[in-house]
Amino acid sequence: MGKAGAFWIAIVVAIGLAVLGTTPPRPAPVSAPAGQFSAERAMADVRMIAQGPHGTGTEQHRWVRERLEQRLIETGLGVRQDEGEVTDPRMREWLNRYNGTKLARIPLTNTVAVLGGSDPKLPAVALMAHYDSVPGSPAAADDGAGVAAILETLRVLAADRERRRDVIVIFTDGEESGLLGAKMFFGQNGKGGTDEAGRIGAIINLEARGGGGTANLFQTSAMNGEVAGLWARTAPHPAGASLSAYIYSVLPNDTDLTPALPRGYAAWNIAFVGRPELYHSPLATADRLDRGSLQQMGEQTLGLAQALVRAEALPGKAPDAVFFDVFGLFAVHYAPVWGWAMLALGAAGYALLGARDFALRPFLGGIGRMVGLIVLAAAVLQGLNLLSQGAPVDYYDRLAATTKLEAMALFVCIDIAFLFAVSGPTTRAGEAGFALPLLLLGAAGQALAPTAAYVLALPLALGGLAALPKVRESRAGMAVSAVMAALVGGYMLVLGHFGMQAVGAMMPVVAVLPLALVCLLFLPLRPLLPAIAARLAAGAFLLLAVGMALWVRWDAPAPTVPIYSQVRELGVKG
């Protein structure tokens, strides 16, 4: 296989794997077998819930609650209400203003239901989602999809004769007002709360921040070794990663699971963040919801719930595990210590490669190229991010521009790749130097965040394996390099896309690490260009990136932004 052919085959395969890894499964039809989750069946409940905005305290909110109670009773559950009220005067004022109400007292009502198992003395399994919307949004995704997924899951569980444990359903109110319903149900700091809260042994929470994309396991309970293992074994089309769980653990974000975690339950939090422009949007209707996302959310929920209600023992506490899905086909999980072995393999491969005909100058040049790539990519992405921001900087309008910002980041990455990777390094010592900064970053990540460092350790191990002299110099060496580059390239495209969908609207620098790893793995395959040609190509892509940033800055406020957003109230941007 020639170098050019291997390069382009690896590029095509990487793109194909990325499409596979970012595309939810097909929604199962209404005619799907009764024991399977069907997104099309669940869509009937989504349409009912999302007929219009149903913020806490509104008549539509009460109507949705009554229909949900009826659906639960029809499925065979006993239902009760957990009642309180919104006590914060600032939140009451906000709800009244944007809901169009004038209520002196805004009630807060959780709907709690129980599906009995054959042994009610066992700790129960809880399924939770919130049924309130933000003002002005029909909330088909956030959280109509979660509620509907639970109702479809209950339909299957109700007919499961192997069900041993009770299933407790918690449809919380006031999530959009500060997790008020969840705090009322679970109490504060794991104390107080309802009787049902004390019976729960495991809990699955469903959320959304957008209108589609893969439904990801993004948070678990602490000491998640067994929790992650159960998810990996039961999810038909898994999506999720311990990297997401680690990042979420250091962010200030909350969901209804937050008040539950101090009680020590085995816990899973699943959400999708694609189509971010639909987050809290007045256009977040049932017709705009990605049914594949609903299918993937429901499949993972049903797989976990069915395993839990049948289990003799619930997952216990075990050392945190590394876990991630492989392009949505299957999930792997392993002890973080294996990351050190992967880094050692990567270091050995590149060290042996660099030792052949070693020269200090190209080695240092390779180090400089990788450091320059990382620093300049981060600087350009951050600079264009600032250029793309109008005034005021509205979070929801930025979310609406995510697709354009992702294109901007892609153009920047191609620009930097032309500057630092296409025209060099050209020696084995230079390639070893090019890898060294990433190996050092991997070691630091492994020491500080071992469950998240696999995004460096595993690609570096694959790159080091392909760099071993006996592999590189064999007849099949080019094919091995192409396979490794395709696998890493595909995963980095998935990671970059997910990062941009999740936080790229404000932090496009998340594209830097995927860029660096792609450049490293494709280095042995890339067609060399003269320096002047590489610079001209880099300049062209930089102009495209600048043009995209200016488009975002001067574009009109998006029609998807919520009714309470700054740009909607001002009517201007830029």
FIGUZA-550499 format. One record per residue (C-alpha): y, z, x. Coordinates in steps of 0.25 Angstrom, whole numbers, padded with zeros to 4 digits, always signed. Each point is the difference from the previous one (the first is absolute). Example, Ala and Ser with C-alpha at 12.3 -4.5 7.8 and 13.67 -1.06 7.14 Angstrom:
REM FIGUZA-550499
-0018+0031+0049
+0014-0002+0006
//
This chain:
REM FIGUZA-550499
+0000+0000+0000
+0013-0004+0006
+0012+0010+0001
+0009-0008-0010
-0012-0001-0010
-0003+0015+0001
+0014+0004-0002
+0002-0008-0013
-0013+0004-0005
+0003+0015+0002
+0014-0002-0006
-0007-0006-0013
-0011+0010-0001
+0010+0012+0002
+0009-0005-0011
-0013-0002-0009
-0004+0014+0003
+0014+0005-0003
+0000-0007-0013
-0013+0007-0003
+0005+0013+0004
+0012+0000-0009
-0005-0006-0012
-0006+0009-0011
-0013-0003-0007
+0000-0009-0012
+0001+0008-0013
-0013+0002-0008
+0001-0006-0014
-0001+0007-0013
-0015-0005+0000
-0004+0007+0013
-0012+0009-0001
+0003+0014-0007
-0003+0007+0013
+0011-0007+0008
+0015+0002+0000
+0007-0011-0006
+0015-0002+0002
+0001-0010-0012
-0005+0011-0009
+0009+0010+0007
+0012-0009-0003
-0001+0003-0015
+0005+0014+0004
+0010-0005+0010
+0007-0009-0011
+0000+0012-0010
+0006+0009+0011
+0010-0010+0005
+0006-0005-0013
+0013+0006+0004
+0007+0011+0008
-0006+0013-0002
+0008+0011+0008
-0003+0014-0003
+0006+0005-0013
+0002-0013-0007
-0007-0004-0013
-0008-0011+0008
-0005+0010+0009
-0005+0008-0011
-0006-0012-0007
-0008-0003+0013
-0005+0014+0002
-0005+0000-0015
-0008-0014+0003
-0005+0006+0013
-0006+0012-0007
-0006-0009-0011
-0007-0008+0011
-0005+0012+0007
-0006+0006-0013
-0006-0013-0003
-0007+0000+0013
-0006+0014-0003
+0009+0009+0007
+0006+0013-0005
+0015+0000+0002
+0011+0010+0001
+0015+0000+0003
+0006+0008+0012
+0015+0002-0004
+0013+0004+0007
+0014-0006+0001
+0009-0006+0010
+0008+0012+0005
+0009-0007+0011
+0013-0003-0007
+0003-0011+0010
-0013-0007-0003
+0002+0002-0015
+0014-0007+0002
-0006-0011+0007
-0011-0002-0010
+0009+0000-0012
+0010-0009+0007
-0010-0011+0003
-0010+0002-0011
+0012-0001-0010
-0003+0013-0006
+0008+0013-0003
-0010+0011+0001
+0003+0014+0003
-0014+0003+0002
-0010-0010+0006
-0014+0003-0002
-0011-0002+0011
-0014-0002-0005
-0012-0003+0008
-0013-0005-0007
-0012+0007+0005
-0014-0005-0004
-0015+0004+0004
-0012-0008+0000
-0012+0009+0000
-0011-0001+0010
-0014+0006+0000
+0004+0012+0008
+0014+0005-0003
-0002+0011+0010
+0002-0010+0011
+0014-0002+0006
+0006-0012-0008
+0005-0013+0004
+0014-0003-0004
+0007-0014-0002
+0015+0000+0000
+0011-0010-0003
+0014+0002-0006
+0004-0007-0013
+0015+0002+0001
+0009-0012+0005
+0013+0000+0006
+0012-0003-0009
+0000-0015-0004
-0013-0004+0006
-0013-0003-0008
-0007+0005+0012
-0013-0009-0001
-0004+0003+0014
+0007+0014+0002
-0008+0006-0006
-0005-0008-0012
-0011-0006+0010
-0004+0014+0004
-0002+0005-0014
-0007-0013-0005
-0009+0001+0012
-0004+0014-0003
-0003-0004-0015
-0009-0011+0004
-0007+0009+0010
-0002+0010-0011
-0006-0010-0008
-0011-0002+0010
-0002+0015+0004
-0001+0003-0015
-0013-0008-0001
-0005+0005+0014
-0013+0009-0003
+0000+0005+0014
+0013+0006-0001
-0001+0015+0004
+0014+0004+0001
+0012+0001-0009
+0011-0010+0001
+0014+0005-0002
+0010-0010-0003
+0015+0003+0003
+0011-0009-0005
+0012+0007+0005
+0014-0001-0005
+0013+0001+0008
-0005-0006+0013
+0012-0009+0001
+0009+0012-0002
-0006+0008+0012
-0015+0001-0002
+0003+0010-0011
-0012-0001-0008
-0009+0001+0012
+0007+0012+0005
-0002+0006-0014
-0015-0003-0001
-0003+0005+0015
+0010+0011+0001
+0009+0002+0013
-0007+0000+0014
-0014+0000-0006
+0003+0013-0009
+0001+0001-0015
-0002-0013-0008
-0010-0002-0011
-0014+0004-0002
-0005-0014+0003
+0007+0000+0013
-0009+0011+0005
-0013-0008-0005
+0003-0012+0008
-0008-0003+0013
+0004-0015+0003
+0012-0008-0005
+0004-0015+0000
+0014-0003-0002
+0005-0014-0003
+0014-0006+0003
+0008-0012+0002
+0012-0005+0007
+0002-0014-0004
-0008-0010-0009
-0012-0004+0009
-0006-0002+0013
-0013+0008+0005
-0002+0013-0006
-0001+0009+0012
-0005+0014+0003
+0012+0005+0007
-0002+0015-0001
-0011+0010+0000
-0002+0015+0001
+0000+0007+0013
-0013+0000+0009
-0004-0013-0007
-0013-0004+0008
-0009+0001-0012
+0011-0005-0010
+0002-0012+0008
-0014-0003+0001
-0003+0001-0015
+0012-0010-0002
-0006-0009+0011
-0014+0000-0007
+0004-0002-0014
+0012-0010+0000
-0004-0014-0004
+0012-0006+0005
+0006+0011+0009
+0015+0000+0005
+0006+0011+0008
+0001+0006+0013
+0002+0013+0008
+0012-0006+0006
+0007+0000-0014
-0005+0015-0002
+0006+0004+0013
+0013-0007-0002
+0001+0005-0015
-0003+0015+0005
+0013-0001+0009
+0009-0006-0011
+0008+0008-0010
-0006-0008-0012
-0008+0007-0011
-0009-0004-0012
-0006+0009-0010
-0011+0003+0010
+0010+0008+0008
+0000+0013-0009
-0016-0001-0001
-0003-0001+0015
+0003+0015+0003
-0012+0003-0009
-0010-0006+0010
-0006-0010-0008
-0007-0012+0006
+0010-0011-0004
+0003-0015+0001
+0014-0006-0003
-0001-0015-0003
+0012-0010-0003
+0004-0014+0002
+0014-0004+0006
+0000-0015-0001
+0011-0007-0008
+0009+0011+0004
+0012-0006-0008
-0007+0005-0013
+0001+0014+0004
+0007+0008-0011
+0005-0014-0005
+0004-0004-0014
-0009-0012+0003
-0013+0008+0003
-0007-0005-0012
-0015-0002-0003
+0001-0015+0002
+0006+0002+0014
-0011+0010+0004
-0010-0005+0010
-0014+0001-0007
-0007+0000+0013
+0007+0012+0005
-0004+0007-0013
-0014-0004+0002
+0000+0005+0015
+0006+0013-0005
-0010+0002-0011
-0012-0004+0008
+0003+0010+0011
+0003+0011-0011
-0013-0003-0007
-0008+0000+0013
+0005+0013+0004
+0000+0007-0013
-0014-0004-0003
-0005+0005+0013
+0007+0013-0002
-0004+0003-0014
-0015-0002+0004
+0001+0007+0013
-0007+0014+0002
+0011+0004+0010
+0014-0006+0001
+0005-0004+0014
+0004+0011+0009
+0009+0002+0011
-0003-0007+0013
+0008-0005+0012
+0009-0011-0004
-0005-0014+0002
+0005-0013+0004
-0002-0010-0012
+0004-0014-0004
-0004-0012-0008
-0004-0012+0007
+0007-0011-0007
-0004+0006-0014
-0015-0003+0003
-0005+0014+0004
+0006+0012+0006
-0003+0008+0013
+0002+0014+0003
-0003+0008+0013
+0004+0012+0009
+0013-0002+0007
-0006+0003+0013
-0006-0014+0000
+0014-0005+0002
+0000+0005+0015
-0013-0008+0002
+0007-0013-0005
+0012+0002+0008
-0009+0002+0013
-0007-0013-0004
+0014-0007-0001
+0005+0006+0013
-0013-0003+0008
+0001-0015-0005
+0014-0002+0004
-0001+0008+0013
-0012-0009+0004
+0007-0012-0004
+0013+0004+0008
-0008+0004+0012
-0005-0015+0002
+0011-0006+0009
+0009+0012-0002
+0015-0002+0003
+0010+0011-0002
+0012-0009-0004
-0007-0007-0012
-0006+0013-0004
+0014+0006-0001
+0005-0012-0006
-0011+0001-0011
+0005+0014-0003
+0014-0004-0001
-0003-0011-0009
-0007+0009-0010
+0011+0011+0001
+0010-0011-0002
-0007-0005-0012
-0001+0013-0007
+0014+0004+0003
+0007-0013-0003
-0009-0002-0013
+0004+0014-0005
+0015-0002+0004
+0001-0014-0007
-0008+0005-0013
+0009+0012-0001
+0013-0009+0003
-0004-0010-0011
-0003+0011-0009
+0014+0006+0001
+0005-0015-0001
-0008-0002-0013
+0006+0013-0007
+0012-0001-0009
+0008+0011-0005
-0004+0009-0007
-0015+0000+0006
-0008+0001-0013
-0015+0003+0002
-0005-0007-0012
+0008-0013+0004
-0006+0001+0014
-0014+0001-0007
+0004-0013-0008
+0003-0007+0013
-0013+0004+0007
-0006-0014+0000
+0012-0005+0007
+0000+0011+0010
-0014-0002+0003
+0003-0015+0003
+0011+0005+0009
-0009+0009+0007
-0010-0011+0002
+0010-0009+0006
+0005+0011+0010
-0015+0002+0004
-0002-0015+0003
+0013+0000+0007
-0004+0012+0009
-0014-0006+0002
+0006-0013+0006
+0009+0008+0009
-0010+0009+0006
-0014-0005-0002
-0001-0015-0001
+0006-0003+0014
-0007+0012+0007
-0006+0008+0006
-0009-0011+0006
-0009+0009+0009
-0011+0010-0002
+0008+0011+0007
+0012-0004-0010
-0009+0001-0012
-0005+0014+0005
+0014+0004+0001
+0003-0005-0013
-0010+0009-0006
+0004+0012+0007
+0011+0005-0009
-0008-0001-0012
-0012+0007+0007
+0010+0012+0003
+0005-0001-0015
-0014+0001-0004
-0003+0012+0008
+0013+0007-0005
-0004-0003-0014
-0014+0004+0002
+0005+0014+0005
+0010+0002-0011
-0005-0007-0012
-0015-0003+0002
-0002-0005-0014
+0011-0010+0001
-0002-0005+0014
-0012-0009-0004
+0011-0011-0002
+0001-0001+0015
-0013+0005+0005
-0009-0010-0008
+0008-0012+0004
+0001+0004+0014
-0015+0002+0001
-0002-0014-0006
+0010-0006+0010
-0006+0008+0011
-0014-0005-0003
+0005-0014+0000
+0007+0002+0013
-0012+0005+0007
-0002-0010+0012
-0014-0004-0004
+0004-0003-0014
+0013-0007+0004
-0008-0009+0010
-0012-0003-0008
-0001-0013-0008
+0001+0008-0013
+0012+0008+0005
+0010-0009-0007
-0007+0002-0013
-0001+0015+0002
+0015+0000+0002
+0003-0008-0012
-0009+0009-0009
+0007+0013+0005
+0014-0007-0002
-0004-0004-0014
-0004+0014-0004
+0011+0007+0006
+0010-0010-0004
-0005+0000-0015
+0001+0015+0000
+0014+0001+0006
+0005-0010-0010
-0006+0009-0011
+0006+0012+0007
+0014-0007+0001
+0000-0005-0014
-0004+0014-0005
+0011+0007+0009
+0010-0010-0005
-0003+0002-0015
-0001+0015+0002
+0013+0003+0009
+0004-0013+0005
+0012-0001-0009
+0007+0011+0008
-0009+0000+0013
-0004-0014+0004
-0003+0006+0014
-0014+0002-0006
-0003-0014+0004
+0001+0003+0015
-0013+0006+0003
-0008-0011-0007
+0008-0010+0007
-0003+0006+0014
-0015+0001-0003
-0001-0015-0005
+0007-0005+0012
-0010+0008+0009
-0012-0005-0006
+0005-0014-0001
+0005-0001+0014
-0013-0006+0006
+0000-0011-0011
+0015-0003-0001
+0005-0014+0004
+0009+0001+0012
+0014-0006-0002
+0011-0002+0010
+0010+0011+0000
+0011-0009-0006
-0008-0004-0012
-0004+0014-0003
+0014+0004+0000
+0004-0011-0009
-0011+0003-0010
+0004+0015+0001
+0015-0004-0003
-0004-0008-0012
-0008+0012-0006
+0011+0010+0003
+0010-0009-0008
-0010+0000-0012
-0001+0015+0001
+0015+0001+0000
+0001-0009-0012
-0010+0008-0008
+0008+0013+0003
+0013-0006-0004
-0007-0005-0013
-0004+0014-0003
+0014+0005+0003
+0007-0010-0009
-0010-0002-0011
+0004+0005-0014
-0006+0014-0004
-0014-0002-0005
-0003+0000-0015
-0012+0009+0003
+0008+0013+0004
-0001+0012-0009
+0011+0003-0010
+0005+0011+0008
+0001-0007+0014
+0013-0001+0007
+0001-0015+0000
-0003-0001-0014
+0011+0009-0004
+0010-0006+0010
-0005-0014-0003
+0003-0004+0014
-0006+0000+0014
+0004-0005+0014
//
